[in-house]
Amino acid sequence: MIEALERMAQRYDDLLIQMADPDVLADPQRLQALSRERAELEEIVTRYRAYQKAQKELEDARLLCRTENDPDLLALAREEVARQEHETERLMAEIRAMLAPRDPNDDRDVIVEIRAGAGGEEAALFAADLFRMYTRFAERRHWSTEVIDAHETGIGGFKEIIFEIRGRGAYSQLKYESGVHRVQRVPATEANGRIHTSTATVAVLPEVDEVQVTIDPDDLRIDVFRSSGAGGQNVQKNSTAIRITHLPTGIVVTCQDERSQLKNRNKAMAVLRARLFDMEQTKRNQEIDASRRSQVGTGDRSEKIRTYNFPQDRVTDHRIGLTRHHLDGLLDGELDDLIEALIAADRAEEERRSAGVA
């Protein structure tokens, strides 16, 4: 493994040299390819060099333990040995995790679909809360978001909203959000102060390239109609909204967010490709929790991956048994520690499977 890490570090240094070459700087396509490769190596090379530094300091501390006679300095050296042993173990564990087989979709942009489940208007309001949570999470990471289609309710909720999040590693972070989310709180529509339980479903789909999904144009029925959403008289006068039906599967995708018919068509096709790719992935491996149906379930209150309990100011992720507080921060996009815990649990499970432990 150390040899492989050395090769990665050497390649990383070579890339930096090439990217400073005037000929490369004058070739945007080549520069982009090298920049992408550098970005893929940067994190693991940074960890490896931190490990090398910690290893050197550990060796120096051990040498001091063997040669030092002063009791106070010897005690300090032993403390340093313990500290650097812990640091090298931590860094090596991180490196092993980074070298482990990755989901090939992890670096992709995502299409997120949120739908109100059980609970009527309150479920639609909760869907709007989840939409804000994910867009704020994206903002914190300097990712971009764009709405593809939305069906709003009269009081600010969403029956359904589909949007795109673009950013490096978006799928690797957000794929764990797929499933039924349950909320327990007193709804704004409740006059008697009773706590209600409602749900919303979330599906996170990796966005795929055209070459990865072959769609026969003869399999599509494309309808053009006037948008029913915001946009003023221009949208109402012109037929810009698009509805695409994939006849073999019955999948229907609608997009009416843009004033341009072409833009709406392109967005709708992106969603269709993502859904078809998701279906194909499910056929290949039923254990991968990628299919939209397995992600979102039926929306029934008994199905849940996470519960947001407002009276007790807590959220519980039922898959890993993790509970945390400060719901306001979570709904403002502070999802990092929750996602990190899910990633860690996923890696631990993968290691158990690799080791043959049931």
N, C-alpha and C positions, 0 to 999 in steps of 0.2 A: 504493500500500500504506500509506503514511504517513497518508493521509486515512482509510482504513479503521480503522487503529489509533487515530486520534484519536476516531473515532466510538465505538469500543469503550470507550475511556477515559472519554468523556463519559457513555456509557450506564452504566458501572460506578459513576461518581459519583452519577448519578441514582438508581440502585438503592439505594445506601447511604442517600440522603436519604429515599426512599420507605419503606425498612425501619425508619426511626426515627419514622415517622408513627404516632401513636396509633391511628388508624383501621386501618392495616395490621396493627399489632401485635395488634389485637383480632380479626383475621380469619386464623386459622391456615392456611387453605388458600391464601390469597393470599400470606401471608408465606412459606410453603413454596415456592411457585412463584418468588417473587422471590429467595429464598435460593439456589435451584437455579441460576437464571440468573446470579446474582452469582458463585457458585462456578465456573461454567463460564468466566467472563471473568477471574477473579482472576489466574490464573497468567500469561496473556498480557499483561494490563495491567501487572502487576508487572514483567515483562521489558521491556515497552515503556518504562516510566518509568525503569528502570535504564539502558536504551539512551539515553534523552534526557539523563540526568545525565552519562553517559559522553561523549556527543556535545558537551555544553556544556564539559566539562573539556578535551576535545580542542581545541575552538576557542580556549579560553583559553590553552592551552599553545602552540598555533600562533601566536597573537598575541604571546605572550611571546618566541617565537623570532624574530619579525620586529622586535621593538622593544628587546630586551635586548642590552646591550653587554658586560656582565660575562661573561668566559669560563666561569666556574664555574656561574653561574646559567643561561647559555645551554646548557651541557652537560646540566644537570638538566632544563631545559625540553624538550630534544630527547628525553631518556629518557622524559619524561612523554608526549610526542607518540606515541612508539612504543608505550608501554604502553596508552594510551587508544585508539589505532588498533586494536590487537589486541582490546581489550575491546569496542569497538563492533562489530567484525567478528564476534566470538563471539556477542554478544547478538543481532545481526541474523540470524545463521545459525539460532539457536534459535527466533527469532520466525518465520522462514520455515517451519521444520519444524512449528511449532505451527499455522500457517495452512494447511499442506498438507492435502489431502483426508484425512479420517480414516475409519477403519472405523466405521460407524454403531453397531456393537456394543461399542465400546471402553469405554463407561462402565457396561456391564451387570455384574451379578453373574454368577457362573459356577457350573456344575456340573462337578466333576472326577471322572473315572472312572479308577481305577488297577486294573490286573489283572496278576497274576503271569503271566509268559511262560515262556520256556524256563529250566529249572533246578530244577524241583521245589520242595522246601521252602525252598531258598535264594532262589529267585525270590519266594516269598511273603514271606520276611523282608525282602527288598529293597523289595517293594511297601509294607511297613509303614514302612520308612525314608523312602521318598518321601512317604508320607502325613504323617509327622511333619515332614518338610522344608517341605511346603506349609502345614501348619497353623502352624508356627513363623514362616514368612514372613508369614502373615496376621496373627499376633499382633503382630509388629513394626510392622505398619502399622495396627494397631487395627481390623482387619477381623474379622468374626465368621465362625465355621465351624460347620457342623452336619452330622452324618452322616445320610445317607439310607438306605443299606443297606450291610451288610458281611458277608463270609463269612470267618471267621477259621480259622486252622489251630491245631493243638494247641500249637505252640511260639511263638506270638506273631506269626505272619505273617498276611497277607491273601491269599486266593485272588482276592478282588475287594473293593474298597471304593469306594463312591460317596458324595460329600459336596458340600456347597454352601459357597461362600465369598461373603460379602456385603461389599461395600466399593466406594467410588467408584473407578472405573477398574480394577476387578479383571480384567476380560477383556483390557484393553489391556496388562497386565503379564504375565498368565499364559498367553495364547494361544500363546506361543512354546514352552510346555512340552509341547505335544502331540507324541507320537511314541514311539519305542522308546528306553528308557533301559537301558544295559548296565552291569553291575557286574562287576568282576574283584577277587576277594578269596578268602581262605580261609574257607569257611563254618563256622558254629558246629557244623554236623553232620559236618564232615570230621575224621576221626581221624588222618589221615596228613599233615596240613599242606599239602595240595595246593591250588593256586589254581584256583578254578572261575570260569567265565563264565556269568552268568545275565542274564535280562532281565525287565523289567516294562514294560507299555504304559500310556501316559497319554493321555487324551482330555479336552480342556478345551472345554466347550460354553457359549455365552452363554445365560443364563436369559432367557426371553422371556415377554411378557405373553399372557394368554388371547386378547386381540383380535388378536394377530399370527399365531396359529395356530388355524385352525378345525378342531375335532375333532368329528365326528359321533358322538353317544353310541351309535348303532347299530353303529358300527365297533369298539366296545370289548367285550371279554370280561373281566369283573372277578371274580376269585376271592378269597375270604376264607379265611384259614387261621390256625392257631396259630403264633406266633413260635417260631423255633428258637434265637433268640439269648438274650442276657442279659436279665434283667428279673424273675426270680423266679417264684413260683408264679402270680402274677396274670396274667402274660403267657401262661403255659402253659395256664391254665384258660380263657382267653378268646381268641376268634378275632379278633385285631387286625391281623395281617399282611395285606398287600394285594398281589395280583399282577394287573397290567393287561396285557392282550394287545391290541395294535392289529392288527386282522385284516387290513386291506389291505396292511400292510407286514411283518407278522410280528414287529414289535418287542415285546419282553416286558420289563416293568419291575416289579421287586419292591421293596417297602419294608416293613420290619418293625422299624424302630428305635424307633418311638414306641409307647406303650401305648394310644394313642387310634387307633381305626380311621380316623376322619376325618382326623387329622393324617397318617397313613400314606398315605391316599388322595391328599391334597393334594400331598404330597411326590412320590409316584409320578407324578401328573399333570404336575408341574413338570418331571420328568426326561423324560417322554414328549414334552411340548411342545418341550423343548430338542432332542431327537433328531430330531423331525419338522422343526423349523425348520432344523436343520443339513442334513438331506437336501435340503430345498428350496433352501437357499443353494448347495449343490453343483450342483444342476441348473442354477441360474441362471449360475453361473460356475465352470467346472471348474478355473480357475487358483487359486481361493481354497482354501487348505489348511484347510478347515473341516469337511469330512465326517469322520465318526468313523473310517471305514475307512482313508482316506488319512492320518489322524492316527496311527493305532496300528499299521497294517500287520498282519503276521501274528504278530509277537513272536519271529520267528526271530533267532538270534544275529547273522546277517549284516546285519540291518536295524537302524540305530541313528541317533539324533540326538546322543546324548551318552554318553560312557563315564566311569564312576567307577572309577578304579584305586586300590585301597587300598594295595597294597604300595609304590607310588610316591607316594602321597598327592597324587593329582592328578585333576582332572576336565577332559575335553576336549569342547568342543562342536564336532562335526564339520561343522556347517553353515557356521560362520564361522572355523573353524580356531583357536579360542581355547582356550588351556590355562591353568588356574590351579591353585594348590595349597591346602592347608588344607581338606581334605575335611570335617573335623569341623565347621568353621564353616559350610560350605555346607549340610550336612545338618541344621544347626541353624537354617536359614532365611536365611542370609546370601547371598541370590541377587541382590542389587541390581546389582552390577557386571556379572554375567553377563547379566541381563535388559536392562540399559542398552546393552550391546554388541550384543545381538540387535536391539533397537529401532533403534539407529544404523545397523546393516547393512541393516535393512529399509527405512529412510528413504533410504539411499544408493541402494539398488536401485530404489526408486520414482522417485527423481530421474533415474536413468539411463534408466528406461523413458520417463519424461515427456520427456526430451531426445531420445529416439529412438535411444539408444545400445544396441546389442545386448549 
